[in-house]
Amino acid sequence: MKTHLHIDWTSCDGRGLCAELLPGVLDRDDWGYPVARGKAGRDRTDVPLRDADREVAQEAVFLCPKLALSLLDGRTPEPGTRVPGQ
C-alpha cells in the first residue's frame, strides 16, 4: 500500500521542521516551504513515501504546529480531500 505525505501550503508557515525530519524526502523552496525533493508540480505537495520513511513522516505530521501535513494511505490524493493532522 502506497502512502503519500500531503503538504497544505495554505496552512504551512514554513518553519521547516518536517524538512529537517525528512531530509531525504523533503527540501525547502526559496521561501522556506517544504517541497518534495526533486519533484515538480503537484508532485511537490503530494509526496510518495517509502515504507522506511513512514514512521518519521507520521512524527512530522504529529509535530507540525500548523496541521499542514497529512498522511494518505493507499490512494493518490485528490485536491480538497485532506483532513488536517491525518
C-alpha positions in Angstrom: 0.0 0.0 0.0 1.4 3.4 -1.0 1.5 6.2 1.5 1.6 9.9 0.5 2.6 12.8 2.6 0.4 15.8 1.7 1.7 19.3 2.3 -1.0 22.0 2.6 0.8 25.2 1.7 -2.2 27.3 2.7 -1.8 26.1 6.3 2.0 26.0 6.4 4.1 28.9 7.7 7.5 27.5 6.6 9.0 26.6 9.9 10.8 23.7 8.3 10.6 21.0 11.0 9.3 18.5 8.5 12.1 19.1 6.1 14.6 18.6 9.0 12.9 15.3 10.0 12.7 14.0 6.4 15.8 15.4 4.6 15.9 12.6 2.1 12.3 13.3 1.1 11.7 17.0 1.6 13.6 20.1 0.6 12.7 23.8 1.2 11.8 26.2 -1.5 13.1 29.8 -1.7 10.6 31.0 0.9 11.2 28.1 3.3 8.2 26.0 2.5 8.6 22.2 2.3 8.6 20.6 -1.2 9.3 17.1 -2.4 12.9 16.7 -3.2 13.5 16.5 -7.0 9.8 16.8 -8.0 7.8 19.4 -9.9 4.1 20.5 -10.0 1.6 18.6 -7.9 4.2 16.0 -7.1 5.8 18.7 -4.8 2.9 18.7 -2.4 1.8 15.0 -2.6 4.9 13.1 -1.8 5.1 9.3 -2.2 6.8 7.8 0.8 8.9 4.7 1.1 8.0 2.3 3.9 11.2 3.3 5.7 10.1 6.9 5.9 6.6 6.3 7.1 7.2 6.4 10.8 9.2 9.6 10.7 6.6 11.1 8.4 3.9 10.3 11.0 6.1 12.1 13.6 6.3 15.1 11.3 2.5 15.1 10.9 2.1 14.9 14.7 4.6 17.7 15.4 3.5 20.2 12.7 2.4 23.2 14.6 0.1 24.4 11.8 -1.5 21.0 10.9 -0.2 21.5 7.4 0.8 17.8 6.9 -1.3 14.7 6.5 -0.7 11.1 5.5 -2.9 9.5 2.8 -2.8 5.7 2.6 -3.4 3.5 -0.4 -4.6 6.1 -2.9 -3.4 9.0 -4.9 -4.6 12.2 -3.1 -7.4 14.2 -4.6 -7.5 18.0 -4.2 -9.7 19.1 -1.3 -10.0 15.7 0.4 -7.4 16.2 3.1 -8.2 16.0 6.8 -5.8 18.1 8.9 -3.5 16.0 11.0 -4.2 12.7 9.4 
